[in-house]
């Protein structure tokens, strides 16, 4: 999946809440800063690869894995629909 080609910020809908997603590039890594419209949620996500070579979504810092995976799926869907 070529997620590195995305250069614009966008919105996703998560449990009927609009979330603003900002794309941040740091060298070869792409981070996604997720903010709710009311400022109640701030989350940094990225894609990582496990020892077997499978990609997964993770939060930075780690600890909000379930939320990272749920919102990561929405980010992937947006990127796929816009390419």
C-alpha positions in Angstrom: 0.0 0.0 0.0 1.5 3.3 -1.1 0.4 5.5 1.8 3.5 7.7 1.4 2.0 9.4 -1.6 -0.6 11.3 0.4 0.4 14.9 0.9 -2.8 16.5 2.1 -4.7 16.6 5.4 -8.2 15.0 5.5 -11.1 14.1 7.7 -12.4 10.7 8.7 -15.6 9.8 10.6 -15.1 7.7 13.8 -18.2 6.8 15.9 -20.1 9.7 14.4 -17.2 12.1 15.3 -15.3 14.0 12.6 -11.5 13.6 13.1 -8.9 15.8 11.4 -5.9 13.8 10.1 -2.7 15.7 9.5 0.0 14.0 7.5 3.5 14.5 8.9 6.7 13.3 7.2 9.8 12.6 9.2 12.5 11.3 6.9 11.2 8.0 5.5 8.5 7.6 8.2 4.9 9.0 7.8 3.0 9.9 10.9 -0.7 10.8 11.2 -1.8 13.3 13.8 -5.4 12.7 14.6 -7.4 15.4 16.3 -11.1 15.6 17.1 -13.0 18.8 16.2 -13.6 19.6 19.9 -9.9 19.0 20.8 -10.7 16.2 23.1 -8.7 13.6 21.2 -5.1 13.9 20.1 -3.3 10.8 18.8 -0.2 10.1 16.7 -0.4 7.0 14.5 2.1 5.3 12.2 2.4 2.0 10.3 5.0 -0.5 11.7 6.2 -3.9 10.5 6.4 -6.9 12.8 9.1 -9.6 12.8 7.1 -11.6 10.3 6.8 -8.7 7.9 3.2 -7.8 8.5 2.2 -4.2 8.8 0.0 -2.9 11.6 -1.1 0.5 13.0 0.4 1.7 16.3 0.1 4.8 18.4 3.1 6.9 19.4 3.8 6.5 22.3 2.4 3.0 22.4 -0.5 2.3 24.7 -3.5 3.1 22.7 -3.3 0.2 20.3 -7.0 -0.6 19.9 -7.8 3.0 19.0 -4.8 3.1 16.7 -6.0 0.0 14.8 -9.6 1.3 14.6 -8.7 4.7 13.3 -5.9 3.3 11.1 -8.4 1.3 9.1 -10.3 4.5 8.4 -7.1 6.2 7.3 -6.3 3.3 5.0 -9.9 3.4 3.5 -9.6 7.2 2.9 -6.2 6.8 1.2 -7.4 3.9 -1.0 -10.5 5.9 -2.1 -8.4 8.9 -3.0 -5.8 7.2 -5.1 
